[in-house]
Amino acid sequence: MTRQWEYPYIAPIKQKTSLIGSSGWRGFARGVTRRGLLLGGAGATVVMGTPGEAGQRDSIARAPARVGTWAAAPTAVPTEKILTLAAKTVRQVVHTSVGGDLPRLTLSNEYGAEPVRIGAASIAVRSGTGRSSNTVPGSARPLTFDGATEVVIPPGETVVSDVADMIIGAGMDLVISLYLPDPTIVGTVSPRSKQSNLIVAGDATAVDGPGTGKRVTRYLWITGLSVRTVRNAASIVALGDSITCGTETTDNTNHRWPDLLAARFRVDRVPRGLLNVGLSGNRLLFGYEDKTGQAAEEASVGAAALRRFDRDVLGQPGVRYVVTLIGVNDLANNPSVTPAQLIAGHRELILRARSAGLLVVGGTLLPFGAASARYNNPANLIKRHTLNTWIKVGGEYDAVVDFDAAVRDPAAPERMQARYDSGDGLHPNDLGTAALAAAIPLDLFR
């Protein structure tokens, strides 16, 4: 039976809802000191905490050893979607954010039940756009692991490559090629890559144009890429669900809101890596963590954001900031949660981020008044409003980005503007994710 993990902080909070519920939200809000000042941001209100509230953060003059330029959050594979590869090469396209040299790749077999042997691996500059996984001739560099050209990833483990002798431009597309010589079960994936990747026959790690093969829109085993870069560089982690991973954006265009925010930093020549660890269906308080082979269909939603926080946020190279956009799927699924439980979960995120020296930015939940009844019902509308009000005026986040205000319809505030709506009333389209990215003041991350 699939183990369904519920974050243990829920239980005591059920006994503490009177802190808010007994006197109502207004009484609670009056008792909170609103720390900060308001900054304009493309239609969204940003509340920024006063200096020093986030604990002892490192100085911006610190030179990080490495900075993440791309990331993906791993999950198990549901039983009906298990894929076995033998004598195949997986060619996967990743879109970088910050530039640098000496790239280093992270591979994960966290949810696999069997060892994975990588017979050869390479990194190259992509040639073409869209579905292309061709590479620029002469750009490929072999990836080694402790000097060896192959590596075995034990079940439940991750490995990091040696650095490759390569310079990577900011916003560059790369092709990561992994050769699987043995029959290998794909046990760890990021389930919605929004990028067409290619599986081809044989060892194609040194081939510029491998031809045709099987297309997949998942990332297999790859979870991070870091580079050595300039001294004032840092990475920003975007922690969220399908809205962050770009579920309803156009494939092969890099129109997820973290990608578009990274493009804004590049225009301003600010070296910030954007690491997107959004998972479709992900929740703040509840998730699924069984190994592949035992995992149910829901495995793709991943571990609860609170449970994966150390791995997907604190474990990133050069991380200095985290932006959260999480909680809407807690409203739409069992077990039912209260606003107090969601607020307690967000407080836990804040505490853990600050304890690690990060500046933590809270994002308000988007309107879903035109979505299905799972989301759009009177109880959930009240819960969303309560959580969003706390995020905005509670004064506990170091800064707040009002994603809700960036896309809502002024004439019907519980709904997303039609021009931003992908059609399901819940997920923004390409124009909507651009509005989310535009709503974030770059000065928050200087």
N, C-alpha and C positions, 0 to 999 in steps of 0.2 A: 504494500500500500504506500502511496506517495506520502511522504512527510510534508506537512504544510506548516511552515515556520511562522509563528506569530511573535512579534517582538515582545520580550518579557515585560517591557515598561507599560504595556496595556493594563495588566491586572491591577497594580496599585492605583493607576489613574482612575479606574472605575470607582474607587472609593474617595476620589478627590474632586469629582466634578462639581461639588458644591462651592468650590473656590470661585467658580464662575457662575454656576447655575443658580445659587441661592439668591444672589443680589442682582443677577442679570449682567449682560455685557456692559451696559452703560456705567454701572457702579464699578466694575472692574477697570474699565478704561479710565475713569476719573482718578483711580488710585495709582495709575502708572505715570511716571514722569516721561514725557516725550522729549527724548534727547535728540538734538540734531537740527539740521537745516534742510531746506527744500532746494533741490536742483531741478531745473527744467530738463526734459528728455523726450522730445518727439511725441508729445501727448501723454507721457507717463510721468507720474510723480515719483521722485526718488528721495527717500529719507536716508540721510547719511549720519551715522553716529559720530560723536565727538572723538578726537584722537585719544588713544589709550584704552578705549573701551574693549577692544578685542584682545587684550592681553599682550604678551611680550612677543611681537612679531619681529622677524629679522629686518634689518635695515635694507632699503632698496639698493644700497650700494654693494650688498652681498653678491658675490659671484657664484651662482649655482653651478655645480659641477656639470649638470646636464639639465635640459629642459625638454619636456614632452612636446612633440609637434603633432602627434596623432594618437588617438586611443579608441578602444571599443570595449564595452563591458561584456564579459563572457556569461553564458548560461549553458545548461544541459540541453540535450536534444530529445524531444519527445519520441517515444518508441516508433510511431508510424513514420517519422521523418529521418530515421537513422540511415546514414550513407556509409558505404564501405568502398575504400579506394585501394587499388593495387597497381603498381607500376604506372602511377599517374603523377602529373604535376599540377598543382593548384596555383594559378596566377591571379593575384589579388591586387586591386588598385586602391591605393590610399591617397588622400588629399591632405597635404601638409598645411600647417598654419604658419609657424615661425621657421625661419631658415637657419642653417648652421652647417657644421661638418661632422665627420666621424659618427654617422648614424649607428644606432644600436637597436635591435629588434627584440621584443619580448613575445615569447610563445607560451601559451597556457594549455595544459591538459587537466585543468582543475576538475572538470566534470567527467572526464574519461575514466572508464573502469579498466582499461588496458594500456600498456606502454605504447607510445607513438615514436616510431623511428623516422626521422627526417634524414634521407640519404644525401641530399644536397639542398642548398638554399642560396638565393641571390636577391639583390636589390638593384633596381635599374630605373632610369627615368622613362616615364611613359611617353609613347608617341601616339598622337591622335587624341580624340575626345570620345565622349559617349561610351559605347560598349567596348572600345578598343582596349586590349591588354598587350598590344605591341610595345616595343621599347626602342629607344633611340640607339642606333648601332654604336657599339663601343662603350655604352654607359653602364653596362651590367658589372656589378662587383659581387664576388662570392661572399657569402656570410659563413663565418666559422664560429665554433663554440669551444672555448678553451684550446684554440688552435686546430681543432679537428673540423673536417668538412661535413661530418654527420653528427647527429646527436639523438639520444633517446630521452624522451620526456616521460618520466614515471607518472602513473595515475595520481591525480591530485596535486601535481607539481607544475611549476613554471620554470622556464630557462630563459636566459638573456644572452644574446649573441655577443661576440667580440665586436669592436668598432670596425666599420668598413671605411676604406680610404675613398671618401666621396664628399663632395660639397652639394648641399641640397638648398635650392632656392625657396624662399617663402612662397607658399601657395602652389608649390609644384606637385604634380601627380607622379607617384612612384608605382612600380609594379614589384610586389613581393612574390617570389616564386619558391614553392616548397615541393620537393620531390619525395613521394611516398613509395619506396621500393617494395614494401611488404603489404599484404592485405591489412588494411588499417581502418578501424571504425572511427568515424568522425564523432568525437564525443564532447567537444567543447567548441561552441560557436558564438558569434554575435549575430542574432537571428535576422535582423533587418539592416543589411548593409546600405541599401538604397544605391548600390553600385553593382553593375553586372560583372561578375568575376568568372573565370574560365578554368575548366578542368580539361587537360589534354593528356594524350598518351605519352608515356616515356618520360625521360629526363629532359625537360625543356627549360631548365634554369639558366642556360646560357644561350637561348634562342631568342632572336629579336621578334620574329613573327611566327607564332606556333600554329597558325591556321585555326581550324574549327575545333570545337569540343563541346562539353556540357556546360551550360550556363547555370550559375547559382547566384542568388542574391543574399548570401550570408558571408560573414567572415569566418574562416576556418582556422582556429588555433591562434591567429595573430591578435594581440591585445594592446600593443603599444609600440611606438617608435619615438626615440629621443635623439637629440642632437646636441653637440657642443656649440654654444653660441655666445653672444656678447654679454658683458658683465651685468647689465641691468635687465636682462631678460627674465621672464617668469612665465609660469603656465597658469591658466584659468581652467578649472574643471566645471563643466556643465552637468549637473546631476539632475536627472529627470526621467520622464516616461516617453511615450510615443511622440509627444509634441516636440521634445528635445531631439529625439533621434530622427525626426523628419518624416514620419510615416506617410503622410499624404502629399509630400513634395514630389517633384518630378525626379524619377530615377536618373542617375548619371549626370547630375547637374550641380551637386554640392549646394543645394538650397536649404539645408538645415540651418536653423538660426545661429548656432555656434559657428558654422562656416562663414556665414554672412557677417557676423561680428568680427571674425578673424580678418576678413577682407577690409573692414573699416580700420583695424589696427595697422594693416599693411599700408594703406593709403597715408596714414599719419606717421608712418615709420616708427611705430612703437612695437618693440619685440615682445609680443605676447603669444604664447602657444595656447590654442583652444582645444581642449580635450573633451570630446563628447562621449559621456558615459550614460546616455539615455537608453532606456529599454522599453519597448512597446509593452504596455500593460503593467509596468512596474508600479509598485505601491510603496508608501512610506513605512508601513507597519507590518506588512504581511507578504510572504513570498514562498517560492518553491526552490528546494536545494538538493533534490535527489540526483544521483549519478545517472548518466545516460545508460539506458537499458532498464532502468527502474522508473524513469521520469514519466509523468503523465503529460498530456497535451499542454497543460498550463505552465510547464517548465520554462517556456520561452519568456515569461514575465520576469524571471530571475528572482534572486534573493531580495528581500525587503531592503529599501534604500538605507535604513539604519544598519542592517547587518552587513551590507557590502561597502559601507562608507570607508572603512579602513583600507580595503583593497583598491577600490575604484577612485577614491579621492586622495586620501593621505599617502597612498603608495605611489603616486605619480611623481616623476622626476621634475624638480623645480617648481612644484606647486606653491602658489602664494595666495590664490583666491579660489573661492567656490561659489557658484551661482545655483540656487535651488529652484526647481519648478516641479513640485511633486505633491501629490495628495488627491488628485481628482479620481484616480482609480480606487483609492480607499473608499470613496463615497459610493461607487457604483457596484461594489462586490461585497460578498460575505467574507469575514464577519463584519457586521455593521459596526461603525465607529462613531464616536461623538466628536464634536468640535474640541472638547477638552483633551481627548486622546491625540488628535492631530496636532494641537498646539504643543502638547507634551513631547510629541515626536520631533517637531521642529525645534523645540528648545534643546533636545538632545543633540540634534545636528549642530546647532549653534555652539553648544558647550564643547563638543568634540573638535569642531573646527578651530575654535579659539584656543583650546588646549594645545593644539598643534601649531599655533602661531599663524593661522590663516585669517584673512579678512573674508567674512561670510555675507553674501548678498542674498536676500530672500526675494523670490518672485511670486507675485499673486497668481492665483488660478484663473485661467481664461473662462469667459462666459460659455455656458453650454445650454442656454434656454431653447435652442432648436435641435438638440440632440435627442437620442432615444430616451425612453422613460427610465432606463437603468440609471442614467445621469440626471435627466431633466424631470425632477419631481419636486413637490413643495419642500420635503424634508431636506433634500440635497441642496436646493437653492439657499435655504437658511444656513446650512452648514458651510457652504462656500462663502457666503457673505460674512459669517462669523470669523472664519479662518482668515479671509482676506483683510478684514478690519484689524484683526490682531497683528497680522504681518505688517500692515501699513502704519498703525499708530501705537503698537505695543512697545516700540523702542528697543527691541531685543536684538534684531538683526543689525549688523554694522551699517548696512545700506539696504534699501528696498527698491526694486524695479517693479512698477505697476504694469505688468504685462496685460492684465485685465483692461486697464484704461487704453492701452495701445491699440486694441483690436475691437473693443465693444462698440455696439451700435448706439449712438447717442439717443436715438428715438426709442430704442428697446434695449436697455442696458443689460438685460440678462442674456442677450444674444450677441453673437459675433457679427460684425458688419458683413454683408453679403459678399463684398469684393474680397474679403479675407478668408471666407469659409470654403473649405474644400468640398462641401456638399453634405457632410454628415452632422454639421452643427457643433462639432467638437474639435476637429483638427484644422489648423490653418493650412491654406494652400501656400504656393511659393510667395505670393504677395503678402500673405499673412505672416510668414516667418520673417520676411524682410522687415515688416513693421515691428516684430518683436526685437530683431537685432538693432533696429534704429532707435528703439526706446531705451537703450542702455547707454548712459553717458560714459565715454571712454575715460573721463577723468577719475572714475571710481577705481581704475586699475593702473594709475600712473605710479 
